[in-house]
Amino acid sequence: MKIKFALGVKALALALAMAAGSSAFAADEPVKIGFVVKQPEEPWFQDEWKYAEQAAKEKGFTLVKIGAPDGGQVLTAIDNLKAQHAQGFVICTPDVKLGPSIVAKAKMNHLKLMTVDDRLIDGSGKPIESVPHMGISASKIGEQVGQAIADEMKKRGWKPEETGALRISYDQLPTAKDRTDGAVAALTAAGFPKANVVNAPEAKTDTENAFNAANIAITQNPKYKHWIAFGLNDEAVLGAVRAAEGRGFRADNMIGVGIGGSKSALNEFAKAEATGFFGSVLISPKRHGYETSIDMYEWIKNDKAPPPLTLTTGRLITKANAAEVRKEMGL
């Protein structure tokens, strides 16, 4: 009996020593972080990846970039990250209602999880607060858009009753609804008639679908002399501007203000002639790509968890000041 007990103690000691060795090895293991985005072709997400790569270069970790435009691909991506020995990932999901599934899959694969841009929600539609998130104050950004449009309308001397507002909507995404609701709130507070807000729902959050939505709305409302436009992002407003141009509304009869300050917006400002794309509220993709990646690295390497919620703000850029503002923001 004593011999068996001694052997048992030795086996236990050996197991504990092996576990300790394994733990020490894990601490020294190279850090690998996934960065999963819903629309990798969009300039905003390309910029986020670019700044995440900057963080990886500075800190010496490996970055795995994955595009996952639907729920099935998101769940497969999480499994792939585990297979590649990643320890955590940052994600902007194509559907925030996937929240419980993403959390469960990350937990099953022992991966740390942080969200960016769009916050995960649970089955009752409430934010999953246990997952660290970096996003923007969607309603405040929307209010900035609405105020910028109202100010430019006043400057041009437009009569609100002669002006239609294209609300390029994607209401199934809470962030998108908060942004456009914020814009409407600021416009109506400035005296714009709410009855003149035309809802133009887009099927996807890109320029083509925004163009289709805006084209229908403009066709159905021929009474307006001027148009204003706002939506989830720069692409939504660019689609509206292109649709308006097709109906004869140019820079002097169109005010579109986007959100993001993306490459798409900068390309528009770089044109020799001004277009109906008047401005964009610049959100820093550097913060969203670089800082989330640094946060994830610190969490993995030093067990320093990110803040539960970080909300960023934006600044209005136009053709006149884009270069100056970007320089001030270190972009």
Residue pairs with C-beta under 8 A, 6 or more apart in sequence:
29 85
29 87
30 61
30 62
31 59
31 60
31 61
31 62
31 87
31 297
31 300
31 301
32 61
32 62
32 63
32 64
32 81
32 84
32 85
32 86
32 87
33 56
33 61
33 62
33 63
33 64
33 86
33 87
33 88
33 89
33 90
33 293
33 296
33 297
33 300
34 63
34 64
34 65
34 66
34 77
34 78
34 81
34 86
34 88
34 89
34 90
34 91
34 111
35 48
35 49
35 52
35 63
35 64
35 65
35 66
35 89
35 90
35 91
35 289
35 293
36 66
36 67
36 68
36 74
36 77
36 78
36 89
36 90
36 91
36 92
36 93
37 45
37 48
37 49
37 65
37 66
37 67
37 68
37 91
37 92
38 45
38 67
38 68
38 69
38 92
38 93
38 94
38 118
39 45
39 67
39 69
39 94
39 205
39 206
40 46
40 49
40 65
40 67
40 69
41 67
42 206
42 233
42 235
42 262
43 234
43 260
43 262
43 263
43 264
44 233
44 234
44 260
44 262
44 285
45 67
45 92
46 263
47 262
47 263
47 285
47 286
47 289
48 92
48 116
48 285
48 288
48 289
49 63
49 65
49 289
50 285
50 289
51 285
51 286
51 288
51 289
51 290
51 293
52 63
52 65
52 90
52 289
52 290
52 292
52 293
53 63
54 289
54 290
55 61
55 63
55 289
55 290
55 291
55 293
55 294
55 297
56 62
56 63
56 293
59 294
59 297
61 297
63 293
64 81
64 84
64 86
64 89
66 77
66 80
66 81
67 73
68 74
68 76
68 77
68 91
68 93
68 94
69 94
70 94
70 95
71 94
71 95
71 98
71 101
74 91
74 93
74 94
74 98
74 102
75 101
75 102
75 105
78 89
78 102
78 105
78 106
78 109
78 111
79 105
79 109
81 89
81 109
81 111
82 109
82 110
82 111
86 111
87 111
87 112
87 300
88 111
88 112
88 113
88 114
88 296
88 299
88 300
89 106
89 111
89 112
89 113
89 114
89 296
90 114
90 115
90 116
90 292
90 293
90 296
91 102
91 113
91 114
91 115
91 116
92 115
92 116
92 117
92 118
93 99
93 102
93 115
93 118
93 120
96 118
96 119
96 120
96 121
96 173
96 174
97 121
98 120
99 120
99 121
99 122
99 128
99 131
100 122
100 123
100 128
102 113
102 120
103 113
103 120
103 128
103 130
103 131
106 112
106 113
112 296
112 299
112 300
113 131
113 132
114 131
114 132
114 133
114 134
114 292
114 295
114 296
114 299
114 306
115 131
115 132
115 133
115 134
115 135
116 133
116 134
116 135
116 288
116 289
116 292
117 134
117 135
117 136
117 175
117 288
118 135
118 173
118 174
118 175
119 127
119 128
119 131
119 133
119 135
119 174
119 175
120 127
120 128
120 131
120 133
121 127
121 128
121 174
122 128
127 133
129 308
129 309
132 295
132 305
132 306
132 307
132 308
132 309
133 308
133 309
133 310
134 287
134 288
134 291
134 292
134 295
134 306
134 310
134 311
134 312
135 175
135 309
135 310
135 311
135 312
136 175
136 283
136 311
136 312
136 313
136 314
137 311
137 312
137 313
138 174
138 175
138 176
138 178
138 179
138 182
139 178
139 179
139 181
139 182
139 185
140 182
140 313
141 179
141 182
141 259
141 281
141 283
141 313
141 314
142 178
142 179
142 180
142 181
142 182
142 183
142 184
142 185
142 186
142 230
142 259
143 182
143 183
143 185
143 186
144 182
144 186
144 281
144 314
144 316
145 179
145 182
145 183
145 186
145 230
145 257
145 258
145 259
145 281
146 182
146 183
146 184
146 185
146 186
146 187
146 189
146 190
146 230
147 186
147 190
148 257
148 278
148 279
148 281
148 316
149 183
149 187
149 228
149 230
149 255
149 257
149 278
150 186
150 187
150 190
150 191
150 192
152 255
152 278
152 279
153 160
153 163
153 192
153 228
153 255
154 190
156 255
158 226
160 191
160 192
160 193
160 196
161 193
161 196
162 224
162 225
162 226
163 192
163 196
163 224
163 225
163 226
163 227
163 228
164 196
164 198
164 218
164 221
164 223
164 224
164 226
164 227
164 228
165 184
165 187
165 192
165 196
165 197
165 198
165 227
165 228
165 229
165 230
166 198
166 200
166 214
166 217
166 218
166 227
166 228
166 229
166 230
166 231
166 240
166 244
167 180
167 183
167 184
167 197
167 198
167 199
167 200
167 230
167 231
168 180
168 200
168 202
168 210
168 213
168 214
168 229
168 230
168 231
168 232
168 236
168 237
168 239
168 240
169 176
169 177
169 180
169 199
169 200
169 201
169 202
169 213
169 231
170 176
170 177
170 201
170 202
170 205
170 231
170 232
170 236
171 177
171 180
171 201
173 205
173 232
175 232
176 205
176 231
176 232
179 230
179 231
179 232
179 259
180 230
180 231
180 232
183 230
184 194
184 197
187 197
187 228
188 194
196 224
198 217
198 220
198 221
199 217
200 210
200 213
200 214
200 216
200 217
200 240
201 213
202 209
202 210
202 212
202 213
202 231
202 236
202 239
203 209
203 212
203 213
205 232
205 233
205 235
205 236
206 235
206 239
207 235
207 236
207 238
207 239
207 242
207 264
208 239
209 239
210 231
210 235
210 236
210 237
210 238
210 239
210 240
210 243
211 239
211 240
211 242
211 243
212 239
212 243
213 239
213 240
214 229
214 239
214 240
214 242
214 243
214 244
215 243
215 246
215 247
218 227
218 243
218 244
218 247
218 249
219 247
225 253
226 249
226 253
226 254
226 255
227 240
227 244
227 249
227 253
227 254
227 255
227 276
228 254
228 255
228 256
228 257
229 236
229 237
229 240
229 241
229 244
229 254
229 255
229 256
229 257
229 276
230 236
230 237
230 256
230 257
230 258
231 237
231 240
231 258
231 259
232 259
233 258
233 259
233 260
233 262
234 258
234 259
234 260
234 261
234 262
234 264
234 265
234 277
234 280
235 258
235 262
235 264
236 258
237 256
237 257
237 258
237 277
237 280
238 256
238 258
238 264
238 265
238 268
238 277
240 256
241 254
241 256
241 268
241 275
241 276
241 277
244 253
244 254
244 256
244 276
245 254
245 275
245 276
249 276
250 275
250 276
251 273
251 274
251 275
251 276
251 278
253 276
254 275
254 276
254 278
255 276
255 278
256 276
256 277
256 278
257 278
257 279
257 280
257 281
257 316
258 265
258 277
258 279
258 280
258 281
259 280
259 281
259 283
259 314
260 280
260 281
260 282
260 283
260 285
261 280
261 281
261 282
261 283
261 314
261 317
261 322
261 326
262 280
262 285
265 277
265 280
265 317
265 322
266 322
268 275
268 277
269 277
269 317
269 318
269 319
269 322
274 319
278 318
278 319
279 316
279 317
279 318
280 316
280 317
281 314
281 315
281 316
281 317
282 314
282 315
282 316
282 317
282 322
282 325
282 326
282 329
283 312
283 313
283 314
284 312
284 314
284 329
284 331
285 331
286 329
286 330
286 331
287 312
288 312
291 310
292 306
295 306
295 307
296 306
298 304
298 306
299 305
299 306
315 325
315 329
317 325
317 326
